[in-house]
Amino acid sequence: MKKTLPAKNVVKNITNCPDCGSPLQKCLIQQNYAIVICTKEDCPYPFDQREVMDSLVYVYDSDIISVAKQRLSQE
């Protein structure tokens, strides 16, 4: 049986998936809010956790603009 983290273990302090060890990434779901998810497509993290809300993080406008500039410069 797969082990899940208790709700008190907030993902803001981890960089690798607790289920499979792959890197985590932020995915914007609203203007300034992102959910931290596993980059491995077949890994269900964080949707296999008791409290998915613990994976929501605030994203500053400056961070969004920085990533957008990087993506635009690569095109």
Summary of the structure (lengths in Angstrom):
residues: 75
radius of gyration: 13.6
end to end distance: 43.9
largest distance: 44.7
contacts: 160
relative contact order: 0.21
helix: 28%
strand: 24%
